[in-house]
Amino acid sequence: MTEYKGINTFDEIIEKEHGEIGTKSRCEYEEGAQMFIVSEMLKEARKIANMTQEQLAIKAGTKKSYISKIENAKGNIQLSTLIRIFEKGLNKKVGITFL
């Protein structure tokens, strides 16, 4: 824990572990973190809707393997497909915020 002496916030830990904002390591970390968040949101919404991955895929017009890939935070996701999965498949509105 000596290497974390003087660190007081979660942001400081992230910076120590993954570098400053804008560095390659930090960008890769942030991308992975966002994928994880999206995957968890999709899993939770699907379970609340009491749907299987197959049922959601059919309703959203995609494949079960694509739903699985998203839920496991693997691969690239097209924004248009993600929106369609949430809006058409789960009847949820999607909002996007840029910070």
KEDREN-932387 format. One record per atom (N, C-alpha, C, O): x, y, z; atom name. Coordinates in Angstrom, 2 decimals. Layout:
! residues N
<node xx="X" yy="Y" zz="Z" atomo="CA"/>
...
! end
This chain:
! residues 99
<node xx="0.81" yy="-1.21" zz="0.00" atomo="N"/>
<node xx="0.00" yy="0.00" zz="0.00" atomo="CA"/>
<node xx="0.85" yy="1.26" zz="0.00" atomo="C"/>
<node xx="0.32" yy="2.36" zz="-0.16" atomo="O"/>
<node xx="2.15" yy="1.12" zz="0.18" atomo="N"/>
<node xx="3.03" yy="2.29" zz="0.20" atomo="CA"/>
<node xx="2.92" yy="3.09" zz="-1.09" atomo="C"/>
<node xx="2.97" yy="4.32" zz="-1.07" atomo="O"/>
<node xx="2.77" yy="2.39" zz="-2.23" atomo="N"/>
<node xx="2.71" yy="3.08" zz="-3.51" atomo="CA"/>
<node xx="1.45" yy="3.92" zz="-3.68" atomo="C"/>
<node xx="1.35" yy="4.73" zz="-4.60" atomo="O"/>
<node xx="0.48" yy="3.74" zz="-2.79" atomo="N"/>
<node xx="-0.76" yy="4.52" zz="-2.86" atomo="CA"/>
<node xx="-0.82" yy="5.60" zz="-1.77" atomo="C"/>
<node xx="-1.86" yy="6.22" zz="-1.57" atomo="O"/>
<node xx="0.29" yy="5.79" zz="-1.08" atomo="N"/>
<node xx="0.34" yy="6.82" zz="-0.04" atomo="CA"/>
<node xx="0.09" yy="8.18" zz="-0.66" atomo="C"/>
<node xx="0.68" yy="8.54" zz="-1.68" atomo="O"/>
<node xx="-0.77" yy="8.94" zz="-0.04" atomo="N"/>
<node xx="-1.10" yy="10.28" zz="-0.53" atomo="CA"/>
<node xx="-2.23" yy="10.30" zz="-1.54" atomo="C"/>
<node xx="-2.66" yy="11.37" zz="-1.96" atomo="O"/>
<node xx="-2.71" yy="9.14" zz="-1.94" atomo="N"/>
<node xx="-3.84" yy="9.07" zz="-2.87" atomo="CA"/>
<node xx="-5.12" yy="9.11" zz="-2.06" atomo="C"/>
<node xx="-5.31" yy="8.33" zz="-1.12" atomo="O"/>
<node xx="-6.01" yy="10.03" zz="-2.43" atomo="N"/>
<node xx="-7.23" yy="10.23" zz="-1.66" atomo="CA"/>
<node xx="-8.53" yy="9.97" zz="-2.40" atomo="C"/>
<node xx="-9.59" yy="9.86" zz="-1.79" atomo="O"/>
<node xx="-8.45" yy="9.87" zz="-3.72" atomo="N"/>
<node xx="-9.68" yy="9.71" zz="-4.49" atomo="CA"/>
<node xx="-9.55" yy="8.55" zz="-5.47" atomo="C"/>
<node xx="-8.46" yy="8.11" zz="-5.81" atomo="O"/>
<node xx="-10.71" yy="8.08" zz="-5.92" atomo="N"/>
<node xx="-10.74" yy="7.03" zz="-6.92" atomo="CA"/>
<node xx="-10.09" yy="7.50" zz="-8.22" atomo="C"/>
<node xx="-9.37" yy="6.74" zz="-8.87" atomo="O"/>
<node xx="-10.32" yy="8.76" zz="-8.59" atomo="N"/>
<node xx="-9.72" yy="9.30" zz="-9.81" atomo="CA"/>
<node xx="-8.20" yy="9.26" zz="-9.74" atomo="C"/>
<node xx="-7.54" yy="9.00" zz="-10.75" atomo="O"/>
<node xx="-7.64" yy="9.52" zz="-8.57" atomo="N"/>
<node xx="-6.19" yy="9.46" zz="-8.41" atomo="CA"/>
<node xx="-5.67" yy="8.02" zz="-8.57" atomo="C"/>
<node xx="-4.60" yy="7.81" zz="-9.12" atomo="O"/>
<node xx="-6.43" yy="7.06" zz="-8.09" atomo="N"/>
<node xx="-6.05" yy="5.65" zz="-8.27" atomo="CA"/>
<node xx="-6.06" yy="5.30" zz="-9.76" atomo="C"/>
<node xx="-5.12" yy="4.67" zz="-10.26" atomo="O"/>
<node xx="-7.12" yy="5.71" zz="-10.46" atomo="N"/>
<node xx="-7.22" yy="5.43" zz="-11.89" atomo="CA"/>
<node xx="-6.04" yy="6.06" zz="-12.63" atomo="C"/>
<node xx="-5.45" yy="5.44" zz="-13.51" atomo="O"/>
<node xx="-5.71" yy="7.29" zz="-12.27" atomo="N"/>
<node xx="-4.59" yy="7.96" zz="-12.93" atomo="CA"/>
<node xx="-3.28" yy="7.24" zz="-12.65" atomo="C"/>
<node xx="-2.44" yy="7.11" zz="-13.55" atomo="O"/>
<node xx="-3.08" yy="6.78" zz="-11.44" atomo="N"/>
<node xx="-1.85" yy="6.05" zz="-11.09" atomo="CA"/>
<node xx="-1.77" yy="4.73" zz="-11.86" atomo="C"/>
<node xx="-0.71" yy="4.37" zz="-12.36" atomo="O"/>
<node xx="-2.88" yy="4.03" zz="-11.95" atomo="N"/>
<node xx="-2.90" yy="2.71" zz="-12.59" atomo="CA"/>
<node xx="-2.91" yy="2.78" zz="-14.12" atomo="C"/>
<node xx="-2.31" yy="1.93" zz="-14.78" atomo="O"/>
<node xx="-3.58" yy="3.79" zz="-14.69" atomo="N"/>
<node xx="-3.81" yy="3.82" zz="-16.14" atomo="CA"/>
<node xx="-3.32" yy="5.08" zz="-16.83" atomo="C"/>
<node xx="-3.51" yy="5.23" zz="-18.04" atomo="O"/>
<node xx="-2.71" yy="5.96" zz="-16.10" atomo="N"/>
<node xx="-2.16" yy="7.17" zz="-16.72" atomo="CA"/>
<node xx="-3.15" yy="8.32" zz="-16.77" atomo="C"/>
<node xx="-4.31" yy="8.19" zz="-16.38" atomo="O"/>
<node xx="-2.66" yy="9.43" zz="-17.26" atomo="N"/>
<node xx="-3.48" yy="10.63" zz="-17.36" atomo="CA"/>
<node xx="-4.49" yy="10.51" zz="-18.48" atomo="C"/>
<node xx="-4.32" yy="9.71" zz="-19.41" atomo="O"/>
<node xx="-5.54" yy="11.30" zz="-18.38" atomo="N"/>
<node xx="-6.56" yy="11.35" zz="-19.43" atomo="CA"/>
<node xx="-5.88" yy="11.70" zz="-20.75" atomo="C"/>
<node xx="-5.09" yy="12.64" zz="-20.83" atomo="O"/>
<node xx="-6.21" yy="10.93" zz="-21.78" atomo="N"/>
<node xx="-5.66" yy="11.16" zz="-23.11" atomo="CA"/>
<node xx="-4.54" yy="10.21" zz="-23.48" atomo="C"/>
<node xx="-4.20" yy="10.08" zz="-24.65" atomo="O"/>
<node xx="-3.95" yy="9.53" zz="-22.49" atomo="N"/>
<node xx="-2.91" yy="8.56" zz="-22.81" atomo="CA"/>
<node xx="-3.56" yy="7.30" zz="-23.36" atomo="C"/>
<node xx="-4.73" yy="7.03" zz="-23.12" atomo="O"/>
<node xx="-2.77" yy="6.52" zz="-24.09" atomo="N"/>
<node xx="-3.30" yy="5.30" zz="-24.70" atomo="CA"/>
<node xx="-3.84" yy="4.34" zz="-23.64" atomo="C"/>
<node xx="-4.93" yy="3.79" zz="-23.80" atomo="O"/>
<node xx="-3.09" yy="4.15" zz="-22.58" atomo="N"/>
<node xx="-3.51" yy="3.24" zz="-21.52" atomo="CA"/>
<node xx="-4.82" yy="3.69" zz="-20.89" atomo="C"/>
<node xx="-5.71" yy="2.88" zz="-20.63" atomo="O"/>
<node xx="-4.93" yy="4.98" zz="-20.65" atomo="N"/>
<node xx="-6.15" yy="5.51" zz="-20.02" atomo="CA"/>
<node xx="-7.34" yy="5.38" zz="-20.96" atomo="C"/>
<node xx="-8.44" yy="5.04" zz="-20.52" atomo="O"/>
<node xx="-7.14" yy="5.65" zz="-22.24" atomo="N"/>
<node xx="-8.23" yy="5.52" zz="-23.22" atomo="CA"/>
<node xx="-8.72" yy="4.08" zz="-23.30" atomo="C"/>
<node xx="-9.92" yy="3.83" zz="-23.37" atomo="O"/>
<node xx="-7.79" yy="3.13" zz="-23.29" atomo="N"/>
<node xx="-8.16" yy="1.72" zz="-23.33" atomo="CA"/>
<node xx="-8.93" yy="1.33" zz="-22.07" atomo="C"/>
<node xx="-9.92" yy="0.60" zz="-22.14" atomo="O"/>
<node xx="-8.49" yy="1.82" zz="-20.92" atomo="N"/>
<node xx="-9.19" yy="1.55" zz="-19.67" atomo="CA"/>
<node xx="-10.61" yy="2.13" zz="-19.70" atomo="C"/>
<node xx="-11.57" yy="1.45" zz="-19.35" atomo="O"/>
<node xx="-10.73" yy="3.38" zz="-20.12" atomo="N"/>
<node xx="-12.04" yy="4.05" zz="-20.17" atomo="CA"/>
<node xx="-12.98" yy="3.32" zz="-21.13" atomo="C"/>
<node xx="-14.16" yy="3.16" zz="-20.83" atomo="O"/>
<node xx="-12.47" yy="2.89" zz="-22.27" atomo="N"/>
<node xx="-13.29" yy="2.17" zz="-23.24" atomo="CA"/>
<node xx="-13.80" yy="0.86" zz="-22.64" atomo="C"/>
<node xx="-14.97" yy="0.52" zz="-22.77" atomo="O"/>
<node xx="-12.91" yy="0.13" zz="-21.97" atomo="N"/>
<node xx="-13.30" yy="-1.12" zz="-21.33" atomo="CA"/>
<node xx="-14.33" yy="-0.89" zz="-20.23" atomo="C"/>
<node xx="-15.27" yy="-1.67" zz="-20.08" atomo="O"/>
<node xx="-14.14" yy="0.17" zz="-19.47" atomo="N"/>
<node xx="-15.08" yy="0.49" zz="-18.39" atomo="CA"/>
<node xx="-16.46" yy="0.82" zz="-18.96" atomo="C"/>
<node xx="-17.47" yy="0.39" zz="-18.41" atomo="O"/>
<node xx="-16.50" yy="1.56" zz="-20.05" atomo="N"/>
<node xx="-17.78" yy="1.90" zz="-20.67" atomo="CA"/>
<node xx="-18.47" yy="0.66" zz="-21.24" atomo="C"/>
<node xx="-19.68" yy="0.51" zz="-21.14" atomo="O"/>
<node xx="-17.67" yy="-0.22" zz="-21.85" atomo="N"/>
<node xx="-18.24" yy="-1.47" zz="-22.38" atomo="CA"/>
<node xx="-18.85" yy="-2.29" zz="-21.25" atomo="C"/>
<node xx="-19.92" yy="-2.87" zz="-21.40" atomo="O"/>
<node xx="-18.16" yy="-2.35" zz="-20.11" atomo="N"/>
<node xx="-18.66" yy="-3.09" zz="-18.96" atomo="CA"/>
<node xx="-19.99" yy="-2.50" zz="-18.48" atomo="C"/>
<node xx="-20.93" yy="-3.24" zz="-18.19" atomo="O"/>
<node xx="-20.07" yy="-1.19" zz="-18.41" atomo="N"/>
<node xx="-21.30" yy="-0.53" zz="-17.96" atomo="CA"/>
<node xx="-22.45" yy="-0.84" zz="-18.90" atomo="C"/>
<node xx="-23.54" yy="-1.18" zz="-18.46" atomo="O"/>
<node xx="-22.21" yy="-0.73" zz="-20.21" atomo="N"/>
<node xx="-23.25" yy="-1.03" zz="-21.19" atomo="CA"/>
<node xx="-23.67" yy="-2.49" zz="-21.08" atomo="C"/>
<node xx="-24.86" yy="-2.80" zz="-21.16" atomo="O"/>
<node xx="-22.71" yy="-3.38" zz="-20.91" atomo="N"/>
<node xx="-23.05" yy="-4.80" zz="-20.82" atomo="CA"/>
<node xx="-23.92" yy="-5.08" zz="-19.61" atomo="C"/>
<node xx="-24.88" yy="-5.86" zz="-19.70" atomo="O"/>
<node xx="-23.61" yy="-4.47" zz="-18.48" atomo="N"/>
<node xx="-24.41" yy="-4.67" zz="-17.28" atomo="CA"/>
<node xx="-25.80" yy="-4.06" zz="-17.41" atomo="C"/>
<node xx="-26.77" yy="-4.62" zz="-16.92" atomo="O"/>
<node xx="-25.88" yy="-2.91" zz="-18.05" atomo="N"/>
<node xx="-27.19" yy="-2.28" zz="-18.27" atomo="CA"/>
<node xx="-28.08" yy="-3.16" zz="-19.14" atomo="C"/>
<node xx="-29.27" yy="-3.33" zz="-18.87" atomo="O"/>
<node xx="-27.50" yy="-3.73" zz="-20.19" atomo="N"/>
<node xx="-28.27" yy="-4.59" zz="-21.09" atomo="CA"/>
<node xx="-28.73" yy="-5.85" zz="-20.36" atomo="C"/>
<node xx="-29.90" yy="-6.23" zz="-20.46" atomo="O"/>
<node xx="-27.81" yy="-6.50" zz="-19.64" atomo="N"/>
<node xx="-28.19" yy="-7.72" zz="-18.90" atomo="CA"/>
<node xx="-29.33" yy="-7.43" zz="-17.93" atomo="C"/>
<node xx="-30.30" yy="-8.19" zz="-17.86" atomo="O"/>
<node xx="-29.20" yy="-6.34" zz="-17.18" atomo="N"/>
<node xx="-30.23" yy="-6.02" zz="-16.19" atomo="CA"/>
<node xx="-31.57" yy="-5.71" zz="-16.86" atomo="C"/>
<node xx="-32.61" yy="-6.19" zz="-16.40" atomo="O"/>
<node xx="-31.55" yy="-4.93" zz="-17.93" atomo="N"/>
<node xx="-32.79" yy="-4.58" zz="-18.62" atomo="CA"/>
<node xx="-33.45" yy="-5.82" zz="-19.21" atomo="C"/>
<node xx="-34.67" yy="-5.97" zz="-19.17" atomo="O"/>
<node xx="-32.64" yy="-6.72" zz="-19.77" atomo="N"/>
<node xx="-33.18" yy="-7.95" zz="-20.35" atomo="CA"/>
<node xx="-33.79" yy="-8.83" zz="-19.28" atomo="C"/>
<node xx="-34.87" yy="-9.40" zz="-19.48" atomo="O"/>
<node xx="-33.13" yy="-8.95" zz="-18.15" atomo="N"/>
<node xx="-33.65" yy="-9.78" zz="-17.07" atomo="CA"/>
<node xx="-34.93" yy="-9.19" zz="-16.48" atomo="C"/>
<node xx="-35.85" yy="-9.93" zz="-16.15" atomo="O"/>
<node xx="-34.98" yy="-7.88" zz="-16.34" atomo="N"/>
<node xx="-36.20" yy="-7.22" zz="-15.85" atomo="CA"/>
<node xx="-37.35" yy="-7.48" zz="-16.81" atomo="C"/>
<node xx="-38.49" yy="-7.66" zz="-16.38" atomo="O"/>
<node xx="-37.05" yy="-7.49" zz="-18.10" atomo="N"/>
<node xx="-38.07" yy="-7.77" zz="-19.13" atomo="CA"/>
<node xx="-38.40" yy="-9.25" zz="-19.21" atomo="C"/>
<node xx="-39.28" yy="-9.66" zz="-19.96" atomo="O"/>
<node xx="-37.69" yy="-10.06" zz="-18.43" atomo="N"/>
<node xx="-37.91" yy="-11.51" zz="-18.38" atomo="CA"/>
<node xx="-37.77" yy="-12.13" zz="-19.78" atomo="C"/>
<node xx="-38.60" yy="-12.93" zz="-20.22" atomo="O"/>
<node xx="-36.68" yy="-11.75" zz="-20.46" atomo="N"/>
<node xx="-36.42" yy="-12.25" zz="-21.81" atomo="CA"/>
<node xx="-35.11" yy="-13.01" zz="-21.85" atomo="C"/>
<node xx="-34.18" yy="-12.70" zz="-21.10" atomo="O"/>
<node xx="-35.04" yy="-13.99" zz="-22.72" atomo="N"/>
<node xx="-33.78" yy="-14.66" zz="-23.00" atomo="CA"/>
<node xx="-33.01" yy="-13.83" zz="-24.03" atomo="C"/>
<node xx="-33.57" yy="-12.93" zz="-24.65" atomo="O"/>
<node xx="-31.75" yy="-14.14" zz="-24.19" atomo="N"/>
<node xx="-30.97" yy="-13.47" zz="-25.24" atomo="CA"/>
<node xx="-31.58" yy="-13.73" zz="-26.61" atomo="C"/>
<node xx="-31.62" yy="-12.84" zz="-27.45" atomo="O"/>
<node xx="-32.05" yy="-14.94" zz="-26.83" atomo="N"/>
<node xx="-32.66" yy="-15.31" zz="-28.10" atomo="CA"/>
<node xx="-33.93" yy="-14.49" zz="-28.36" atomo="C"/>
<node xx="-34.12" yy="-13.97" zz="-29.46" atomo="O"/>
<node xx="-34.77" yy="-14.37" zz="-27.36" atomo="N"/>
<node xx="-36.01" yy="-13.60" zz="-27.50" atomo="CA"/>
<node xx="-35.70" yy="-12.13" zz="-27.80" atomo="C"/>
<node xx="-36.34" yy="-11.52" zz="-28.66" atomo="O"/>
<node xx="-34.72" yy="-11.58" zz="-27.09" atomo="N"/>
<node xx="-34.34" yy="-10.19" zz="-27.32" atomo="CA"/>
<node xx="-33.78" yy="-10.01" zz="-28.72" atomo="C"/>
<node xx="-34.11" yy="-9.03" zz="-29.40" atomo="O"/>
<node xx="-32.96" yy="-10.93" zz="-29.16" atomo="N"/>
<node xx="-32.36" yy="-10.84" zz="-30.49" atomo="CA"/>
<node xx="-33.44" yy="-10.84" zz="-31.57" atomo="C"/>
<node xx="-33.38" yy="-10.04" zz="-32.51" atomo="O"/>
<node xx="-34.40" yy="-11.71" zz="-31.44" atomo="N"/>
<node xx="-35.49" yy="-11.78" zz="-32.43" atomo="CA"/>
<node xx="-36.27" yy="-10.47" zz="-32.45" atomo="C"/>
<node xx="-36.53" yy="-9.92" zz="-33.52" atomo="O"/>
<node xx="-36.63" yy="-9.98" zz="-31.28" atomo="N"/>
<node xx="-37.41" yy="-8.75" zz="-31.18" atomo="CA"/>
<node xx="-36.64" yy="-7.53" zz="-31.71" atomo="C"/>
<node xx="-37.23" yy="-6.62" zz="-32.29" atomo="O"/>
<node xx="-35.32" yy="-7.53" zz="-31.50" atomo="N"/>
<node xx="-34.50" yy="-6.39" zz="-31.93" atomo="CA"/>
<node xx="-33.96" yy="-6.54" zz="-33.34" atomo="C"/>
<node xx="-33.36" yy="-5.60" zz="-33.88" atomo="O"/>
<node xx="-34.18" yy="-7.70" zz="-33.96" atomo="N"/>
<node xx="-33.71" yy="-7.91" zz="-35.33" atomo="CA"/>
<node xx="-32.21" yy="-8.11" zz="-35.42" atomo="C"/>
<node xx="-31.57" yy="-7.63" zz="-36.36" atomo="O"/>
<node xx="-31.66" yy="-8.82" zz="-34.46" atomo="N"/>
<node xx="-30.23" yy="-9.13" zz="-34.50" atomo="CA"/>
<node xx="-30.04" yy="-10.60" zz="-34.11" atomo="C"/>
<node xx="-31.00" yy="-11.36" zz="-34.08" atomo="O"/>
<node xx="-28.81" yy="-10.99" zz="-33.83" atomo="N"/>
<node xx="-28.54" yy="-12.39" zz="-33.51" atomo="CA"/>
<node xx="-28.27" yy="-12.56" zz="-32.01" atomo="C"/>
<node xx="-27.81" yy="-11.64" zz="-31.34" atomo="O"/>
<node xx="-28.57" yy="-13.75" zz="-31.51" atomo="N"/>
<node xx="-28.31" yy="-14.07" zz="-30.10" atomo="CA"/>
<node xx="-26.83" yy="-13.88" zz="-29.80" atomo="C"/>
<node xx="-26.47" yy="-13.39" zz="-28.73" atomo="O"/>
<node xx="-25.97" yy="-14.28" zz="-30.72" atomo="N"/>
<node xx="-24.53" yy="-14.17" zz="-30.50" atomo="CA"/>
<node xx="-24.10" yy="-12.71" zz="-30.32" atomo="C"/>
<node xx="-23.16" yy="-12.43" zz="-29.58" atomo="O"/>
<node xx="-24.79" yy="-11.79" zz="-30.99" atomo="N"/>
<node xx="-24.48" yy="-10.37" zz="-30.85" atomo="CA"/>
<node xx="-24.89" yy="-9.87" zz="-29.47" atomo="C"/>
<node xx="-24.15" yy="-9.11" zz="-28.83" atomo="O"/>
<node xx="-26.07" yy="-10.30" zz="-29.00" atomo="N"/>
<node xx="-26.54" yy="-9.95" zz="-27.65" atomo="CA"/>
<node xx="-25.54" yy="-10.48" zz="-26.63" atomo="C"/>
<node xx="-25.16" yy="-9.77" zz="-25.70" atomo="O"/>
<node xx="-25.13" yy="-11.71" zz="-26.80" atomo="N"/>
<node xx="-24.17" yy="-12.34" zz="-25.89" atomo="CA"/>
<node xx="-22.85" yy="-11.57" zz="-25.88" atomo="C"/>
<node xx="-22.26" yy="-11.34" zz="-24.82" atomo="O"/>
<node xx="-22.39" yy="-11.18" zz="-27.05" atomo="N"/>
<node xx="-21.14" yy="-10.44" zz="-27.17" atomo="CA"/>
<node xx="-21.22" yy="-9.12" zz="-26.39" atomo="C"/>
<node xx="-20.28" yy="-8.76" zz="-25.68" atomo="O"/>
<node xx="-22.33" yy="-8.43" zz="-26.52" atomo="N"/>
<node xx="-22.50" yy="-7.17" zz="-25.79" atomo="CA"/>
<node xx="-22.55" yy="-7.43" zz="-24.29" atomo="C"/>
<node xx="-21.89" yy="-6.74" zz="-23.51" atomo="O"/>
<node xx="-23.34" yy="-8.43" zz="-23.89" atomo="N"/>
<node xx="-23.49" yy="-8.72" zz="-22.46" atomo="CA"/>
<node xx="-22.19" yy="-9.19" zz="-21.82" atomo="C"/>
<node xx="-22.03" yy="-9.10" zz="-20.60" atomo="O"/>
<node xx="-21.26" yy="-9.69" zz="-22.62" atomo="N"/>
<node xx="-19.97" yy="-10.12" zz="-22.10" atomo="CA"/>
<node xx="-18.87" yy="-9.09" zz="-22.36" atomo="C"/>
<node xx="-17.68" yy="-9.37" zz="-22.19" atomo="O"/>
<node xx="-19.28" yy="-7.90" zz="-22.78" atomo="N"/>
<node xx="-18.35" yy="-6.77" zz="-23.03" atomo="CA"/>
<node xx="-17.24" yy="-7.15" zz="-24.00" atomo="C"/>
<node xx="-16.08" yy="-6.80" zz="-23.79" atomo="O"/>
<node xx="-17.60" yy="-7.84" zz="-25.06" atomo="N"/>
<node xx="-16.64" yy="-8.27" zz="-26.07" atomo="CA"/>
<node xx="-16.95" yy="-7.60" zz="-27.40" atomo="C"/>
<node xx="-18.11" yy="-7.37" zz="-27.74" atomo="O"/>
<node xx="-15.92" yy="-7.29" zz="-28.14" atomo="N"/>
<node xx="-16.10" yy="-6.77" zz="-29.49" atomo="CA"/>
<node xx="-16.60" yy="-5.35" zz="-29.57" atomo="C"/>
<node xx="-16.84" yy="-4.70" zz="-28.55" atomo="O"/>
<node xx="-16.75" yy="-4.88" zz="-30.77" atomo="N"/>
<node xx="-17.24" yy="-3.53" zz="-31.02" atomo="CA"/>
<node xx="-18.76" yy="-3.55" zz="-31.17" atomo="C"/>
<node xx="-19.33" yy="-4.51" zz="-31.68" atomo="O"/>
<node xx="-19.38" yy="-2.48" zz="-30.72" atomo="N"/>
<node xx="-20.83" yy="-2.36" zz="-30.81" atomo="CA"/>
<node xx="-21.14" yy="-1.18" zz="-31.70" atomo="C"/>
<node xx="-20.60" yy="-0.08" zz="-31.51" atomo="O"/>
<node xx="-22.01" yy="-1.39" zz="-32.68" atomo="N"/>
<node xx="-22.48" yy="-0.26" zz="-33.46" atomo="CA"/>
<node xx="-23.55" yy="0.46" zz="-32.66" atomo="C"/>
<node xx="-24.46" yy="-0.17" zz="-32.12" atomo="O"/>
<node xx="-23.43" yy="1.76" zz="-32.57" atomo="N"/>
<node xx="-24.37" yy="2.56" zz="-31.79" atomo="CA"/>
<node xx="-25.80" yy="2.37" zz="-32.28" atomo="C"/>
<node xx="-26.72" yy="2.25" zz="-31.47" atomo="O"/>
<node xx="-26.00" yy="2.33" zz="-33.58" atomo="N"/>
<node xx="-27.35" yy="2.18" zz="-34.12" atomo="CA"/>
<node xx="-27.97" yy="0.84" zz="-33.71" atomo="C"/>
<node xx="-29.16" yy="0.77" zz="-33.43" atomo="O"/>
<node xx="-27.16" yy="-0.20" zz="-33.67" atomo="N"/>
<node xx="-27.65" yy="-1.52" zz="-33.25" atomo="CA"/>
<node xx="-27.95" yy="-1.53" zz="-31.77" atomo="C"/>
<node xx="-28.96" yy="-2.09" zz="-31.34" atomo="O"/>
<node xx="-27.08" yy="-0.93" zz="-30.98" atomo="N"/>
<node xx="-27.32" yy="-0.85" zz="-29.53" atomo="CA"/>
<node xx="-28.61" yy="-0.11" zz="-29.23" atomo="C"/>
<node xx="-29.40" yy="-0.54" zz="-28.38" atomo="O"/>
<node xx="-28.83" yy="1.00" zz="-29.90" atomo="N"/>
<node xx="-30.07" yy="1.77" zz="-29.71" atomo="CA"/>
<node xx="-31.27" yy="0.92" zz="-30.11" atomo="C"/>
<node xx="-32.27" yy="0.91" zz="-29.40" atomo="O"/>
<node xx="-31.18" yy="0.22" zz="-31.23" atomo="N"/>
<node xx="-32.29" yy="-0.63" zz="-31.68" atomo="CA"/>
<node xx="-32.58" yy="-1.74" zz="-30.66" atomo="C"/>
<node xx="-33.74" yy="-2.05" zz="-30.40" atomo="O"/>
<node xx="-31.54" yy="-2.33" zz="-30.08" atomo="N"/>
<node xx="-31.74" yy="-3.38" zz="-29.08" atomo="CA"/>
<node xx="-32.50" yy="-2.84" zz="-27.88" atomo="C"/>
<node xx="-33.45" yy="-3.46" zz="-27.41" atomo="O"/>
<node xx="-32.09" yy="-1.68" zz="-27.38" atomo="N"/>
<node xx="-32.76" yy="-1.11" zz="-26.23" atomo="CA"/>
<node xx="-34.16" yy="-0.60" zz="-26.57" atomo="C"/>
<node xx="-35.11" yy="-0.85" zz="-25.84" atomo="O"/>
<node xx="-34.28" yy="0.13" zz="-27.67" atomo="N"/>
<node xx="-35.56" yy="0.76" zz="-27.98" atomo="CA"/>
<node xx="-36.57" yy="-0.21" zz="-28.58" atomo="C"/>
<node xx="-37.72" yy="-0.26" zz="-28.13" atomo="O"/>
<node xx="-36.18" yy="-0.98" zz="-29.56" atomo="N"/>
<node xx="-37.11" yy="-1.91" zz="-30.20" atomo="CA"/>
<node xx="-37.25" yy="-3.21" zz="-29.40" atomo="C"/>
<node xx="-38.35" yy="-3.73" zz="-29.22" atomo="O"/>
<node xx="-36.11" yy="-3.72" zz="-28.92" atomo="N"/>
<node xx="-36.13" yy="-4.99" zz="-28.21" atomo="CA"/>
<node xx="-36.63" yy="-4.91" zz="-26.79" atomo="C"/>
<node xx="-37.33" yy="-5.82" zz="-26.32" atomo="O"/>
<node xx="-36.29" yy="-3.83" zz="-26.08" atomo="N"/>
<node xx="-36.63" yy="-3.71" zz="-24.67" atomo="CA"/>
<node xx="-37.59" yy="-2.57" zz="-24.36" atomo="C"/>
<node xx="-37.96" yy="-2.35" zz="-23.20" atomo="O"/>
<node xx="-37.99" yy="-1.84" zz="-25.40" atomo="N"/>
<node xx="-38.92" yy="-0.71" zz="-25.23" atomo="CA"/>
<node xx="-38.39" yy="0.33" zz="-24.24" atomo="C"/>
<node xx="-39.13" yy="0.85" zz="-23.41" atomo="O"/>
<node xx="-37.09" yy="0.61" zz="-24.35" atomo="N"/>
<node xx="-36.43" yy="1.60" zz="-23.50" atomo="CA"/>
<node xx="-35.91" yy="2.74" zz="-24.37" atomo="C"/>
<node xx="-35.48" yy="2.50" zz="-25.49" atomo="O"/>
<node xx="-35.96" yy="3.93" zz="-23.87" atomo="N"/>
<node xx="-35.40" yy="5.08" zz="-24.56" atomo="CA"/>
<node xx="-33.93" yy="5.19" zz="-24.24" atomo="C"/>
<node xx="-33.51" yy="4.92" zz="-23.11" atomo="O"/>
<node xx="-33.13" yy="5.57" zz="-25.22" atomo="N"/>
<node xx="-31.69" yy="5.73" zz="-25.04" atomo="CA"/>
<node xx="-31.36" yy="7.21" zz="-25.14" atomo="C"/>
<node xx="-31.79" yy="7.90" zz="-26.06" atomo="O"/>
<node xx="-30.61" yy="7.68" zz="-24.17" atomo="N"/>
<node xx="-30.10" yy="9.06" zz="-24.19" atomo="CA"/>
<node xx="-28.58" yy="9.01" zz="-24.18" atomo="C"/>
<node xx="-27.98" yy="8.14" zz="-23.55" atomo="O"/>
<node xx="-27.96" yy="9.93" zz="-24.86" atomo="N"/>
<node xx="-26.50" yy="9.96" zz="-24.92" atomo="CA"/>
<node xx="-26.04" yy="11.30" zz="-24.39" atomo="C"/>
<node xx="-26.57" yy="12.35" zz="-24.77" atomo="O"/>
<node xx="-25.05" yy="11.27" zz="-23.51" atomo="N"/>
<node xx="-24.47" yy="12.49" zz="-22.97" atomo="CA"/>
<node xx="-22.99" yy="12.52" zz="-23.27" atomo="C"/>
<node xx="-22.29" yy="11.53" zz="-23.05" atomo="O"/>
<node xx="-22.51" yy="13.62" zz="-23.76" atomo="N"/>
<node xx="-21.09" yy="13.81" zz="-24.00" atomo="CA"/>
<node xx="-20.56" yy="14.77" zz="-22.95" atomo="C"/>
<node xx="-21.12" yy="15.85" zz="-22.74" atomo="O"/>
<node xx="-19.48" yy="14.38" zz="-22.29" atomo="N"/>
<node xx="-18.91" yy="15.22" zz="-21.24" atomo="CA"/>
<node xx="-17.62" yy="15.85" zz="-21.69" atomo="C"/>
<node xx="-16.99" yy="16.59" zz="-20.93" atomo="O"/>
! end
